[in-house]
């Protein structure tokens, strides 16, 4: 068994994942951990091409099942080309989203069958993160942040009800697997968010080293 660990960061639009990723990465590196950072969809040349396709507003008519399969295509390449080799050599991997995002966005948001997504997860990924940090905040607040940044991508243009379903799916998954998930209130001031993330991260690192 490798000592490498997979940590993932999840959350809806405008949750502040970019800032949180930087904070987590800095804290892990300060502990002397070799770290590989990835994002979904993306993280490989093929994955980045899929990301551009999926997020392009020109593809508004993309079927929900096609979207799901594209996400898993990018994920398969990322797992085999980057994540598994890193974990095998003992590095830790920090992911900006992972399979839980498909359960939230394509499952909760699009209404696709969770059993089908779970079967794809079993066949394509064959592993779950060791720790998942969820940045949770009210949908309206997150959308105001995201849309205030400028042009919206294809997913960010969805209706508020879509993101309510995404948030509910995330919270449900967190409640079902409390040993893996840590929920952080992302509506609080930034110092509070980063402080909570640091405490949860330090507790996890101490428990496995």
Secondary structure, DSSP 4 states (H G I P E B T S, - for coil): -----EEEEEE-TTS-HHHHHHHHHHHHHHTT--EEEEESS-SSHHHHHHHHHHH-GGGTT--HHHHHHHHHHHHHHHIIIIIHHHHHTT-EEEEES-HHHHIIIIIIIT---HHHHHHHIIIII----SEEEEEE--HHHHHHHHHTTSS--TTTTS-HHHHHHHHHHHHHHHHHTTTTEEEEETTS-HHHHHHHHHHHHHHHHHHH-
